[in-house]
Amino acid sequence: MKAWILEQTHDLTQVSAPLVLVDRPVPDPGKGQVLIRVSVCGVCHTELDEIEGRTPPPHYPVILGHQVVGYIEKLGAQTKRFRVGDRVGVAWIFSACGECAYCKNGLENLCEQFQGTGRDAHGGYAQYMVVQEDFTYAIPKIFSDAEAAPLLCAGAIGYRSLKLSGLVNGQTLGLTGFGASGHLVLKMVKSLYPESPILVFARDVEEQAFARSIGASWAGSAKEQPPFKAHAIIDTTPVWTTIVESLLHLLPGGRMIINAIRKESADQQALLKLRYQDHLWMEKEIKSVANITRKDVEEFLTVAAKIPIKSEVEIYAFHDANKALADLKLKHVRGAKVLSVSND
């Protein structure tokens, strides 16, 4: 099979082709596993973090990609949920121990043995992949393969962020950063909390216009003063500056949800501008989002199909994987980027 592998970390401002296309044997599913013929795989900012060494894989080479949609090609021993030919998805959560207190209490995202797809185990930048049957999901028929891919990470993690925000219908939600996850959260809120105004803080005027076109009540930069303050703000950026600026836009008792796997260390000077009286007093809260659980993915797919939520996608040919990553790094992003694997 063809697969894109990462052999080492790279500076994407210096290297235009960090991934290498190789031929590898098609993996064979073991006990409880399924072999998936990959149709599409979403392209995520987390891949940029893996490539540039901010959240490096524990071993090399590794096949990236954790927003996978494909079709069951072969069943391993003792599998019973799916049949050959079924369409399934794989998300960021590749596995967890299932035995620790976190796993037993529905918090497998916090498990010390949590494994991320495409980081700790091979992912979907390949024609085939294997995964435990219990960590795959049936994809609702309403979605095309490309529409479904971003739902498995950007959508599911956005759904978890929204749950953690504690938002009530009629309360104002702010979204800082407006890429793949932000635009799906906005669509969710418009349906689930129809009376809730939505403020979008984005640095790019094209992103601001996109946000308004799909229902944002207001859109501007985080440095601008919105017409009113928010009960909760979900931040999806890799920088600290937006956190410091957005805290000023929270109401008393408001909650800041940080939906990011890391924050840039070079931007930590922004924290020196944090003033307790202005930014944190009046019982404001800050909560991070760590990974996702299988329940998050399953619930969100059901919600997304019922609404329905359709992702805005830009499709790249499989042989253009490095171009998709470069565009994600250096260019304006509208919606989500998806690799078309099976058509290449």
C-alpha positions in Angstrom: 0.0 0.0 0.0 1.0 3.7 -0.4 1.5 5.6 2.8 2.9 9.0 3.8 5.3 8.6 6.7 7.0 11.2 9.0 10.6 10.2 9.7 11.7 13.1 11.9 10.6 16.6 13.0 10.8 19.5 10.6 10.5 23.3 10.5 7.7 23.9 8.1 8.9 27.4 7.2 12.1 25.7 5.9 10.9 22.3 4.6 8.1 22.1 2.0 7.8 18.3 2.0 8.0 16.8 5.5 6.3 13.6 4.6 7.7 10.8 2.5 5.6 8.6 0.3 6.5 4.9 0.7 5.3 1.4 -0.1 4.4 -0.7 2.9 2.8 -4.0 3.4 -1.0 -3.9 4.0 -1.4 -4.6 7.7 -3.2 -7.6 8.9 -5.9 -7.2 11.6 -5.3 -9.0 14.9 -7.7 -10.1 17.6 -10.5 -7.6 18.0 -9.2 -5.4 15.1 -10.5 -4.4 11.7 -8.6 -3.5 8.5 -9.9 -0.3 6.9 -9.5 0.6 3.3 -9.1 4.4 3.7 -11.3 6.6 1.6 -10.5 10.1 3.0 -8.5 11.5 5.9 -8.9 15.0 7.3 -5.9 17.3 7.7 -5.6 18.8 11.2 -3.4 21.4 13.0 -2.3 18.6 15.3 -0.4 17.2 12.4 1.5 20.4 12.2 2.4 20.1 15.9 3.6 16.6 15.4 5.7 17.5 12.4 7.3 20.5 14.0 8.0 18.7 17.3 5.6 20.4 19.7 3.7 17.2 20.3 6.1 14.7 18.8 5.3 11.0 18.1 7.0 8.6 20.5 8.5 6.7 17.7 9.4 7.1 14.0 8.5 6.5 11.3 4.8 7.1 11.9 1.8 7.5 9.6 -0.1 10.6 10.5 -3.9 11.3 10.3 -6.7 10.9 12.7 -9.9 12.0 10.9 -10.3 8.7 8.9 -13.3 7.5 6.9 -13.1 4.2 5.1 -14.6 0.8 4.5 -14.0 -2.5 6.4 -11.8 -4.6 4.2 -11.1 -7.5 6.6 -12.2 -8.6 10.1 -9.8 -9.9 12.8 -10.6 -12.7 15.2 -13.4 -12.1 17.7 -14.9 -9.0 16.0 -18.7 -8.7 15.9 -19.8 -5.1 15.5 -19.2 -4.6 11.7 -19.2 -6.5 8.5 -16.9 -6.3 5.5 -17.9 -3.4 3.4 -19.3 -1.3 6.2 -18.4 2.4 6.3 -16.6 3.5 9.5 -14.6 6.3 11.0 -11.6 6.5 13.2 -11.0 9.6 15.5 -8.2 10.9 17.6 -8.7 8.4 20.4 -7.0 5.2 19.1 -7.1 3.4 22.4 -7.2 3.6 26.2 -6.5 1.1 28.9 -10.2 0.5 29.9 -9.1 -0.4 33.4 -8.1 2.8 35.3 -10.4 5.0 37.3 -10.6 7.5 34.5 -11.7 4.9 32.0 -14.2 3.4 34.3 -15.7 6.8 35.0 -16.2 7.8 31.4 -13.0 9.9 31.2 -10.9 7.7 29.0 -9.5 10.9 27.4 -7.5 11.4 30.7 -6.1 7.8 30.8 -2.3 7.6 31.2 -2.2 5.0 28.5 -4.3 7.1 26.0 -3.0 6.7 22.5 -3.7 9.2 19.7 -4.3 8.0 16.2 -1.5 9.1 13.8 0.8 9.9 16.7 1.1 7.0 19.1 -0.2 4.5 16.4 -0.3 4.6 12.6 -3.1 6.7 11.2 -5.0 7.4 8.0 -2.5 9.1 5.6 -2.3 5.7 4.0 -4.5 3.4 1.8 -5.1 1.0 4.7 -5.0 1.0 8.5 -5.9 -1.3 11.4 -7.6 -0.3 14.5 -9.5 -1.9 17.4 -13.1 -2.5 16.4 -14.3 -0.9 19.7 -12.6 2.4 18.6 -14.4 2.7 15.3 -17.7 4.4 14.5 -20.5 3.9 12.0 -20.8 6.9 9.8 -24.4 8.2 9.3 -25.6 7.9 5.7 -26.4 11.6 5.4 -22.7 12.5 5.1 -20.4 12.0 2.2 -17.0 10.6 3.1 -15.4 14.0 2.9 -18.1 15.7 4.9 -17.7 13.1 7.6 -14.0 13.3 8.1 -13.8 16.7 10.0 -16.6 15.6 12.2 -14.3 12.9 13.8 -11.9 15.5 15.3 -12.9 19.1 14.7 -16.5 18.4 15.3 -16.2 15.9 18.2 -13.7 18.0 20.1 -15.8 21.1 19.4 -18.8 19.1 20.8 -16.8 18.3 24.0 -15.8 21.9 24.3 -19.4 23.1 24.0 -20.5 20.6 26.7 -17.7 21.8 29.0 -18.8 25.4 28.5 -22.1 24.8 30.3 -23.9 27.1 27.8 -27.6 27.5 28.3 -30.0 28.6 25.5 -30.1 32.3 25.3 -26.6 32.8 26.7 -23.9 34.3 24.6 -21.0 32.1 23.2 -17.7 33.5 21.9 -15.5 31.6 19.5 -11.8 32.6 19.3 -10.2 31.3 16.1 -12.5 30.2 13.3 -11.1 27.1 11.5 -12.4 23.6 11.2 -13.6 23.2 14.8 -15.0 26.8 15.2 -17.2 26.7 12.1 -18.7 23.3 13.2 -19.4 24.6 16.8 -21.2 27.7 15.3 -23.4 25.4 13.3 -24.1 23.3 16.4 -25.0 26.3 18.5 -27.3 27.7 15.9 -29.4 24.5 16.1 -29.0 23.4 19.7 -29.2 26.9 21.3 -31.1 29.0 18.7 -31.6 32.0 21.0 -27.9 32.3 21.8 -25.9 35.1 20.2 -22.5 34.0 18.8 -19.4 36.3 18.8 -16.5 35.3 16.6 -13.0 36.6 17.3 -10.8 35.9 14.3 -7.7 37.8 13.0 -8.4 37.3 9.3 -11.2 39.4 7.6 -12.1 36.5 5.4 -12.7 34.3 8.4 -14.8 37.0 10.0 -16.9 37.3 6.8 -17.2 33.5 6.6 -18.4 33.5 10.3 -21.1 36.1 9.6 -22.2 34.3 6.5 -23.1 31.2 8.5 -24.8 32.9 11.4 -22.4 34.7 13.7 -24.1 37.7 15.4 -20.8 39.6 15.3 -17.3 39.0 14.1 -14.1 40.9 14.6 -10.6 40.6 16.1 -10.0 39.7 19.7 -8.6 43.2 20.2 -11.9 44.8 19.2 -14.7 45.4 21.7 -17.8 43.3 20.8 -21.3 44.7 21.3 -21.8 42.7 24.4 -19.8 40.2 26.5 -20.0 36.4 26.5 -21.1 33.8 29.1 -18.5 31.4 27.6 -15.7 31.5 25.1 -14.2 28.6 23.3 -10.6 29.2 22.2 -9.1 27.1 19.4 -5.9 29.0 18.7 -2.3 27.9 19.4 -1.4 31.2 21.1 -1.7 32.8 24.5 -2.5 36.3 23.2 -6.1 35.4 22.3 -6.7 34.0 25.8 -5.5 37.2 27.5 -7.6 39.3 25.1 -10.7 37.2 25.3 -10.9 37.0 29.1 -11.8 40.7 28.9 -14.9 39.8 26.9 -16.2 37.4 29.5 -19.1 38.2 31.8 -18.8 37.7 35.6 -18.9 33.9 36.3 -18.0 33.3 32.6 -16.0 30.3 31.4 -13.0 30.2 29.0 -12.6 26.8 27.4 -9.2 26.2 25.8 -9.7 23.7 22.9 -6.0 23.3 22.0 -3.4 20.5 22.4 -0.7 23.0 23.1 0.1 26.8 23.3 3.1 28.4 21.7 6.0 29.0 24.2 7.2 31.9 22.1 4.0 33.7 22.9 4.2 33.5 26.7 5.1 37.1 26.9 1.4 37.7 26.5 0.8 36.2 29.9 2.7 39.1 31.5 -0.2 41.3 30.4 -2.6 39.3 32.5 -4.2 41.5 35.2 -6.1 39.6 37.8 -8.6 42.4 38.5 -9.5 42.8 34.8 -9.1 39.3 33.4 -9.9 36.8 36.2 -11.7 38.3 39.0 -15.5 37.9 39.4 -15.3 34.1 39.4 -14.3 33.7 35.8 -13.1 30.2 35.0 -10.5 28.7 32.7 -10.8 25.0 31.6 -8.8 23.0 29.1 -10.0 20.3 26.8 -7.9 17.1 26.7 -8.5 14.7 23.9 -12.0 13.1 23.4 -13.8 10.0 24.5 -15.6 7.5 22.3 -18.9 8.7 23.8 -18.1 12.3 22.5 -17.6 11.0 19.0 -20.7 8.8 19.1 -22.9 11.5 20.5 -21.7 14.1 18.2 -22.2 12.0 15.0 -25.8 11.5 16.1 -26.3 15.2 16.8 -24.6 16.2 13.5 -26.8 13.8 11.5 -30.0 15.0 13.2 -29.4 18.7 12.6 -27.7 18.1 10.1 -24.2 19.7 10.3 -22.3 19.6 7.0 -18.6 20.5 7.0 -17.2 23.1 4.7 -14.3 21.1 3.1 -11.5 21.6 0.6 -10.4 18.4 -0.9 -6.8 17.5 -1.9 -5.5 14.5 -3.8 -3.6 12.0 -1.8 -0.4 12.8 -3.6 -0.8 16.4 -2.5 -0.6 15.6 1.3 2.5 17.9 1.7 0.7 20.7 -0.1 -2.3 20.4 2.1 -0.1 20.6 5.2 1.8 23.7 3.8 -1.5 25.4 3.0 -2.8 24.7 6.5 0.4 26.2 7.9 0.7 29.2 5.7 -2.6 30.1 4.1 -6.1 31.2 5.0 -8.3 28.3 6.1 -12.0 28.2 5.3 -13.6 25.1 7.0 -11.5 21.9 6.8 -9.0 20.2 4.5 -9.4 16.6 3.5 -7.2 14.2 1.7 -8.9 12.0 -0.9 -7.1 8.7 -0.5 -9.1 6.1 -2.5 -9.3 8.2 -5.7 -5.6 8.6 -6.1 
